[in-house]
Amino acid sequence: MALTKEEIQEIASKTADQVIERIYGVPDLAFHIAEHEATGSGRVINAVLARATPCKGFTFEGETYAWSPGVLGLMSSKKNPEQIKEFCVKGMEPAGAGAQERFKKLKGVIGEAHKDWEEKGGGLKGWWTAIGEKLEAKGIEL
């Protein structure tokens, strides 16, 4: 059975969306969680870009987490709802499939790394080293 032009376009769009999600979505979650663990909020890098683009988000244990181009790190509905209000003005798209499960797994590991990092005296280089070591020890690949 031959596919119609519309069916082919729909399949191509879904595949493109999946590729974009893989490149720009869930893998970035580890980076955003790490910043959130270190600072407790998102760090605004480009406010104009953040306000001009929709956020990606999901809910975990009653708290909404979101990230946006222009903001480094996660914004959360409990810790800094003002950031979500200001930088998700274009709306919030649901994060890709698996974001909640990946968040749960990564948050625990990155939280452990944060504790170890603080005990060693902090420092940016040490922070990323601690995260890398914890992810490797747990067998989590980014």
Rosetta constraint file for C-alpha pairs under 8 A:
AtomPair CA 3 CA 7 HARMONIC 5.93 0.50
AtomPair CA 3 CA 8 HARMONIC 6.36 0.50
AtomPair CA 4 CA 8 HARMONIC 6.31 0.50
AtomPair CA 5 CA 9 HARMONIC 6.18 0.50
AtomPair CA 6 CA 10 HARMONIC 6.12 0.50
AtomPair CA 7 CA 11 HARMONIC 6.22 0.50
AtomPair CA 8 CA 12 HARMONIC 6.10 0.50
AtomPair CA 9 CA 13 HARMONIC 6.02 0.50
AtomPair CA 10 CA 14 HARMONIC 6.20 0.50
AtomPair CA 11 CA 15 HARMONIC 6.19 0.50
AtomPair CA 12 CA 16 HARMONIC 6.08 0.50
AtomPair CA 13 CA 17 HARMONIC 6.04 0.50
AtomPair CA 14 CA 18 HARMONIC 6.15 0.50
AtomPair CA 15 CA 19 HARMONIC 6.24 0.50
AtomPair CA 16 CA 20 HARMONIC 6.14 0.50
AtomPair CA 17 CA 21 HARMONIC 6.04 0.50
AtomPair CA 18 CA 22 HARMONIC 6.14 0.50
AtomPair CA 19 CA 23 HARMONIC 6.19 0.50
AtomPair CA 20 CA 24 HARMONIC 5.75 0.50
AtomPair CA 20 CA 25 HARMONIC 7.29 0.50
AtomPair CA 21 CA 25 HARMONIC 4.58 0.50
AtomPair CA 21 CA 26 HARMONIC 6.81 0.50
AtomPair CA 21 CA 96 HARMONIC 6.40 0.50
AtomPair CA 22 CA 26 HARMONIC 6.26 0.50
AtomPair CA 22 CA 27 HARMONIC 6.61 0.50
AtomPair CA 23 CA 27 HARMONIC 6.85 0.50
AtomPair CA 23 CA 28 HARMONIC 7.93 0.50
AtomPair CA 24 CA 28 HARMONIC 6.32 0.50
AtomPair CA 25 CA 29 HARMONIC 6.84 0.50
AtomPair CA 25 CA 56 HARMONIC 7.90 0.50
AtomPair CA 25 CA 95 HARMONIC 6.98 0.50
AtomPair CA 25 CA 96 HARMONIC 6.69 0.50
AtomPair CA 26 CA 30 HARMONIC 7.75 0.50
AtomPair CA 26 CA 95 HARMONIC 7.39 0.50
AtomPair CA 26 CA 96 HARMONIC 6.54 0.50
AtomPair CA 26 CA 98 HARMONIC 7.76 0.50
AtomPair CA 26 CA 99 HARMONIC 5.84 0.50
AtomPair CA 26 CA 102 HARMONIC 7.76 0.50
AtomPair CA 27 CA 31 HARMONIC 7.81 0.50
AtomPair CA 27 CA 142 HARMONIC 6.18 0.50
AtomPair CA 28 CA 32 HARMONIC 6.32 0.50
AtomPair CA 29 CA 33 HARMONIC 5.96 0.50
AtomPair CA 29 CA 99 HARMONIC 7.74 0.50
AtomPair CA 29 CA 103 HARMONIC 7.14 0.50
AtomPair CA 30 CA 34 HARMONIC 6.13 0.50
AtomPair CA 30 CA 103 HARMONIC 7.65 0.50
AtomPair CA 30 CA 106 HARMONIC 6.46 0.50
AtomPair CA 30 CA 142 HARMONIC 7.55 0.50
AtomPair CA 31 CA 35 HARMONIC 6.49 0.50
AtomPair CA 31 CA 73 HARMONIC 6.94 0.50
AtomPair CA 32 CA 36 HARMONIC 6.18 0.50
AtomPair CA 32 CA 42 HARMONIC 7.88 0.50
AtomPair CA 32 CA 67 HARMONIC 7.29 0.50
AtomPair CA 32 CA 72 HARMONIC 6.18 0.50
AtomPair CA 32 CA 73 HARMONIC 3.73 0.50
AtomPair CA 32 CA 74 HARMONIC 5.20 0.50
AtomPair CA 33 CA 37 HARMONIC 6.04 0.50
AtomPair CA 33 CA 73 HARMONIC 6.08 0.50
AtomPair CA 33 CA 74 HARMONIC 6.07 0.50
AtomPair CA 33 CA 103 HARMONIC 7.71 0.50
AtomPair CA 33 CA 106 HARMONIC 7.55 0.50
AtomPair CA 33 CA 107 HARMONIC 6.56 0.50
AtomPair CA 33 CA 110 HARMONIC 7.50 0.50
AtomPair CA 34 CA 38 HARMONIC 6.23 0.50
AtomPair CA 34 CA 73 HARMONIC 7.10 0.50
AtomPair CA 34 CA 110 HARMONIC 6.27 0.50
AtomPair CA 34 CA 131 HARMONIC 7.85 0.50
AtomPair CA 35 CA 39 HARMONIC 6.05 0.50
AtomPair CA 35 CA 40 HARMONIC 7.53 0.50
AtomPair CA 35 CA 41 HARMONIC 7.46 0.50
AtomPair CA 35 CA 42 HARMONIC 7.06 0.50
AtomPair CA 35 CA 43 HARMONIC 7.94 0.50
AtomPair CA 35 CA 72 HARMONIC 6.90 0.50
AtomPair CA 35 CA 73 HARMONIC 4.70 0.50
AtomPair CA 35 CA 74 HARMONIC 7.22 0.50
AtomPair CA 36 CA 40 HARMONIC 4.66 0.50
AtomPair CA 36 CA 41 HARMONIC 5.03 0.50
AtomPair CA 36 CA 42 HARMONIC 6.16 0.50
AtomPair CA 36 CA 73 HARMONIC 5.07 0.50
AtomPair CA 36 CA 74 HARMONIC 5.38 0.50
AtomPair CA 36 CA 75 HARMONIC 7.49 0.50
AtomPair CA 37 CA 41 HARMONIC 7.92 0.50
AtomPair CA 37 CA 110 HARMONIC 7.31 0.50
AtomPair CA 37 CA 111 HARMONIC 6.59 0.50
AtomPair CA 37 CA 114 HARMONIC 6.93 0.50
AtomPair CA 38 CA 114 HARMONIC 6.88 0.50
AtomPair CA 40 CA 79 HARMONIC 7.06 0.50
AtomPair CA 41 CA 73 HARMONIC 6.49 0.50
AtomPair CA 41 CA 74 HARMONIC 6.09 0.50
AtomPair CA 41 CA 75 HARMONIC 5.42 0.50
AtomPair CA 41 CA 76 HARMONIC 7.17 0.50
AtomPair CA 41 CA 79 HARMONIC 7.08 0.50
AtomPair CA 41 CA 80 HARMONIC 6.45 0.50
AtomPair CA 42 CA 67 HARMONIC 7.89 0.50
AtomPair CA 42 CA 71 HARMONIC 5.83 0.50
AtomPair CA 42 CA 72 HARMONIC 5.38 0.50
AtomPair CA 42 CA 73 HARMONIC 4.22 0.50
AtomPair CA 42 CA 74 HARMONIC 5.03 0.50
AtomPair CA 42 CA 75 HARMONIC 5.12 0.50
AtomPair CA 42 CA 83 HARMONIC 7.66 0.50
AtomPair CA 43 CA 71 HARMONIC 5.52 0.50
AtomPair CA 43 CA 72 HARMONIC 4.97 0.50
AtomPair CA 43 CA 73 HARMONIC 6.17 0.50
AtomPair CA 44 CA 50 HARMONIC 7.99 0.50
AtomPair CA 44 CA 70 HARMONIC 6.15 0.50
AtomPair CA 44 CA 71 HARMONIC 4.43 0.50
AtomPair CA 44 CA 72 HARMONIC 6.22 0.50
AtomPair CA 45 CA 70 HARMONIC 5.15 0.50
AtomPair CA 45 CA 71 HARMONIC 5.43 0.50
AtomPair CA 45 CA 72 HARMONIC 6.58 0.50
AtomPair CA 46 CA 50 HARMONIC 6.22 0.50
AtomPair CA 46 CA 69 HARMONIC 7.87 0.50
AtomPair CA 46 CA 70 HARMONIC 4.29 0.50
AtomPair CA 46 CA 71 HARMONIC 6.65 0.50
AtomPair CA 47 CA 51 HARMONIC 6.10 0.50
AtomPair CA 47 CA 70 HARMONIC 5.98 0.50
AtomPair CA 47 CA 71 HARMONIC 7.44 0.50
AtomPair CA 47 CA 87 HARMONIC 7.39 0.50
AtomPair CA 48 CA 52 HARMONIC 6.15 0.50
AtomPair CA 48 CA 70 HARMONIC 7.55 0.50
AtomPair CA 49 CA 53 HARMONIC 6.28 0.50
AtomPair CA 49 CA 69 HARMONIC 6.41 0.50
AtomPair CA 49 CA 70 HARMONIC 5.32 0.50
AtomPair CA 50 CA 54 HARMONIC 7.68 0.50
AtomPair CA 50 CA 68 HARMONIC 5.82 0.50
AtomPair CA 50 CA 69 HARMONIC 5.39 0.50
AtomPair CA 50 CA 70 HARMONIC 4.52 0.50
AtomPair CA 50 CA 71 HARMONIC 6.33 0.50
AtomPair CA 50 CA 87 HARMONIC 5.36 0.50
AtomPair CA 50 CA 88 HARMONIC 7.24 0.50
AtomPair CA 51 CA 86 HARMONIC 7.03 0.50
AtomPair CA 51 CA 87 HARMONIC 4.79 0.50
AtomPair CA 51 CA 88 HARMONIC 6.32 0.50
AtomPair CA 51 CA 89 HARMONIC 6.04 0.50
AtomPair CA 51 CA 90 HARMONIC 6.81 0.50
AtomPair CA 52 CA 89 HARMONIC 7.72 0.50
AtomPair CA 52 CA 90 HARMONIC 6.48 0.50
AtomPair CA 53 CA 68 HARMONIC 7.22 0.50
AtomPair CA 53 CA 69 HARMONIC 7.01 0.50
AtomPair CA 53 CA 88 HARMONIC 7.43 0.50
AtomPair CA 53 CA 89 HARMONIC 8.00 0.50
AtomPair CA 53 CA 90 HARMONIC 5.78 0.50
AtomPair CA 54 CA 68 HARMONIC 6.80 0.50
AtomPair CA 54 CA 88 HARMONIC 5.77 0.50
AtomPair CA 54 CA 89 HARMONIC 7.08 0.50
AtomPair CA 54 CA 90 HARMONIC 4.63 0.50
AtomPair CA 54 CA 91 HARMONIC 4.96 0.50
AtomPair CA 54 CA 92 HARMONIC 5.47 0.50
AtomPair CA 54 CA 93 HARMONIC 6.71 0.50
AtomPair CA 55 CA 66 HARMONIC 6.15 0.50
AtomPair CA 55 CA 67 HARMONIC 5.53 0.50
AtomPair CA 55 CA 68 HARMONIC 4.57 0.50
AtomPair CA 55 CA 69 HARMONIC 7.54 0.50
AtomPair CA 55 CA 87 HARMONIC 7.71 0.50
AtomPair CA 55 CA 88 HARMONIC 5.37 0.50
AtomPair CA 55 CA 90 HARMONIC 7.42 0.50
AtomPair CA 55 CA 91 HARMONIC 6.30 0.50
AtomPair CA 55 CA 92 HARMONIC 4.61 0.50
AtomPair CA 55 CA 93 HARMONIC 6.05 0.50
AtomPair CA 56 CA 66 HARMONIC 5.47 0.50
AtomPair CA 56 CA 67 HARMONIC 5.55 0.50
AtomPair CA 56 CA 68 HARMONIC 6.43 0.50
AtomPair CA 56 CA 92 HARMONIC 5.40 0.50
AtomPair CA 56 CA 93 HARMONIC 4.79 0.50
AtomPair CA 56 CA 94 HARMONIC 5.60 0.50
AtomPair CA 56 CA 95 HARMONIC 5.11 0.50
AtomPair CA 57 CA 64 HARMONIC 6.88 0.50
AtomPair CA 57 CA 65 HARMONIC 5.45 0.50
AtomPair CA 57 CA 66 HARMONIC 4.07 0.50
AtomPair CA 57 CA 67 HARMONIC 6.47 0.50
AtomPair CA 57 CA 92 HARMONIC 6.16 0.50
AtomPair CA 57 CA 93 HARMONIC 6.24 0.50
AtomPair CA 57 CA 94 HARMONIC 5.26 0.50
AtomPair CA 57 CA 95 HARMONIC 5.07 0.50
AtomPair CA 58 CA 64 HARMONIC 5.70 0.50
AtomPair CA 58 CA 65 HARMONIC 5.59 0.50
AtomPair CA 58 CA 66 HARMONIC 6.63 0.50
AtomPair CA 58 CA 94 HARMONIC 6.06 0.50
AtomPair CA 58 CA 95 HARMONIC 5.86 0.50
AtomPair CA 58 CA 99 HARMONIC 7.35 0.50
AtomPair CA 58 CA 100 HARMONIC 6.77 0.50
AtomPair CA 59 CA 63 HARMONIC 5.37 0.50
AtomPair CA 59 CA 64 HARMONIC 4.26 0.50
AtomPair CA 59 CA 65 HARMONIC 6.10 0.50
AtomPair CA 59 CA 100 HARMONIC 7.33 0.50
AtomPair CA 60 CA 64 HARMONIC 6.38 0.50
AtomPair CA 60 CA 65 HARMONIC 7.48 0.50
AtomPair CA 60 CA 100 HARMONIC 6.42 0.50
AtomPair CA 63 CA 76 HARMONIC 6.82 0.50
AtomPair CA 63 CA 77 HARMONIC 5.85 0.50
AtomPair CA 63 CA 78 HARMONIC 6.43 0.50
AtomPair CA 64 CA 76 HARMONIC 5.65 0.50
AtomPair CA 64 CA 77 HARMONIC 5.15 0.50
AtomPair CA 64 CA 78 HARMONIC 7.74 0.50
AtomPair CA 65 CA 74 HARMONIC 6.20 0.50
AtomPair CA 65 CA 75 HARMONIC 5.69 0.50
AtomPair CA 65 CA 76 HARMONIC 4.56 0.50
AtomPair CA 65 CA 77 HARMONIC 6.54 0.50
AtomPair CA 66 CA 74 HARMONIC 5.56 0.50
AtomPair CA 66 CA 75 HARMONIC 5.24 0.50
AtomPair CA 66 CA 76 HARMONIC 6.41 0.50
AtomPair CA 66 CA 84 HARMONIC 7.20 0.50
AtomPair CA 66 CA 92 HARMONIC 7.79 0.50
AtomPair CA 67 CA 71 HARMONIC 6.72 0.50
AtomPair CA 67 CA 72 HARMONIC 7.58 0.50
AtomPair CA 67 CA 73 HARMONIC 6.62 0.50
AtomPair CA 67 CA 74 HARMONIC 5.12 0.50
AtomPair CA 67 CA 75 HARMONIC 6.20 0.50
AtomPair CA 68 CA 72 HARMONIC 7.71 0.50
AtomPair CA 68 CA 87 HARMONIC 7.43 0.50
AtomPair CA 68 CA 88 HARMONIC 7.42 0.50
AtomPair CA 75 CA 79 HARMONIC 7.67 0.50
AtomPair CA 75 CA 80 HARMONIC 6.27 0.50
AtomPair CA 75 CA 81 HARMONIC 7.32 0.50
AtomPair CA 75 CA 83 HARMONIC 6.29 0.50
AtomPair CA 75 CA 84 HARMONIC 6.15 0.50
AtomPair CA 76 CA 80 HARMONIC 5.46 0.50
AtomPair CA 76 CA 81 HARMONIC 5.99 0.50
AtomPair CA 76 CA 83 HARMONIC 7.89 0.50
AtomPair CA 76 CA 84 HARMONIC 7.03 0.50
AtomPair CA 77 CA 81 HARMONIC 4.36 0.50
AtomPair CA 77 CA 84 HARMONIC 6.96 0.50
AtomPair CA 80 CA 84 HARMONIC 7.23 0.50
AtomPair CA 81 CA 85 HARMONIC 6.23 0.50
AtomPair CA 82 CA 86 HARMONIC 6.09 0.50
AtomPair CA 83 CA 87 HARMONIC 5.74 0.50
AtomPair CA 83 CA 88 HARMONIC 7.80 0.50
AtomPair CA 84 CA 88 HARMONIC 5.28 0.50
AtomPair CA 84 CA 89 HARMONIC 7.90 0.50
AtomPair CA 85 CA 89 HARMONIC 6.43 0.50
AtomPair CA 88 CA 92 HARMONIC 6.28 0.50
AtomPair CA 95 CA 99 HARMONIC 6.14 0.50
AtomPair CA 98 CA 102 HARMONIC 6.00 0.50
AtomPair CA 99 CA 103 HARMONIC 5.87 0.50
AtomPair CA 100 CA 104 HARMONIC 6.18 0.50
AtomPair CA 101 CA 105 HARMONIC 6.34 0.50
AtomPair CA 102 CA 106 HARMONIC 5.96 0.50
AtomPair CA 103 CA 107 HARMONIC 5.62 0.50
AtomPair CA 104 CA 108 HARMONIC 6.48 0.50
AtomPair CA 105 CA 109 HARMONIC 6.66 0.50
AtomPair CA 106 CA 110 HARMONIC 5.83 0.50
AtomPair CA 107 CA 111 HARMONIC 5.73 0.50
AtomPair CA 108 CA 112 HARMONIC 6.32 0.50
AtomPair CA 109 CA 113 HARMONIC 6.31 0.50
AtomPair CA 109 CA 131 HARMONIC 7.77 0.50
AtomPair CA 109 CA 134 HARMONIC 6.23 0.50
AtomPair CA 109 CA 135 HARMONIC 6.64 0.50
AtomPair CA 109 CA 138 HARMONIC 7.70 0.50
AtomPair CA 110 CA 114 HARMONIC 6.05 0.50
AtomPair CA 110 CA 131 HARMONIC 5.95 0.50
AtomPair CA 110 CA 134 HARMONIC 7.25 0.50
AtomPair CA 110 CA 135 HARMONIC 7.79 0.50
AtomPair CA 111 CA 115 HARMONIC 6.38 0.50
AtomPair CA 112 CA 116 HARMONIC 6.35 0.50
AtomPair CA 112 CA 134 HARMONIC 7.57 0.50
AtomPair CA 113 CA 117 HARMONIC 5.94 0.50
AtomPair CA 113 CA 127 HARMONIC 7.65 0.50
AtomPair CA 113 CA 130 HARMONIC 5.26 0.50
AtomPair CA 113 CA 131 HARMONIC 5.31 0.50
AtomPair CA 113 CA 134 HARMONIC 6.05 0.50
AtomPair CA 114 CA 118 HARMONIC 6.14 0.50
AtomPair CA 114 CA 127 HARMONIC 7.14 0.50
AtomPair CA 114 CA 130 HARMONIC 7.42 0.50
AtomPair CA 114 CA 131 HARMONIC 7.61 0.50
AtomPair CA 115 CA 119 HARMONIC 6.31 0.50
AtomPair CA 116 CA 120 HARMONIC 6.38 0.50
AtomPair CA 116 CA 130 HARMONIC 7.18 0.50
AtomPair CA 117 CA 121 HARMONIC 6.52 0.50
AtomPair CA 117 CA 122 HARMONIC 5.34 0.50
AtomPair CA 117 CA 126 HARMONIC 6.52 0.50
AtomPair CA 117 CA 127 HARMONIC 5.82 0.50
AtomPair CA 117 CA 130 HARMONIC 6.15 0.50
AtomPair CA 118 CA 122 HARMONIC 4.98 0.50
AtomPair CA 122 CA 126 HARMONIC 6.26 0.50
AtomPair CA 122 CA 127 HARMONIC 6.53 0.50
AtomPair CA 123 CA 127 HARMONIC 6.22 0.50
AtomPair CA 124 CA 128 HARMONIC 6.63 0.50
AtomPair CA 125 CA 129 HARMONIC 6.26 0.50
AtomPair CA 126 CA 130 HARMONIC 5.95 0.50
AtomPair CA 127 CA 131 HARMONIC 6.35 0.50
AtomPair CA 128 CA 132 HARMONIC 6.13 0.50
AtomPair CA 129 CA 133 HARMONIC 6.13 0.50
AtomPair CA 130 CA 134 HARMONIC 6.19 0.50
AtomPair CA 131 CA 135 HARMONIC 6.09 0.50
AtomPair CA 132 CA 136 HARMONIC 6.07 0.50
AtomPair CA 133 CA 137 HARMONIC 6.03 0.50
AtomPair CA 134 CA 138 HARMONIC 6.17 0.50
AtomPair CA 135 CA 139 HARMONIC 6.09 0.50
AtomPair CA 135 CA 140 HARMONIC 5.05 0.50
AtomPair CA 135 CA 141 HARMONIC 7.01 0.50
AtomPair CA 136 CA 140 HARMONIC 6.00 0.50
AtomPair CA 136 CA 141 HARMONIC 7.31 0.50
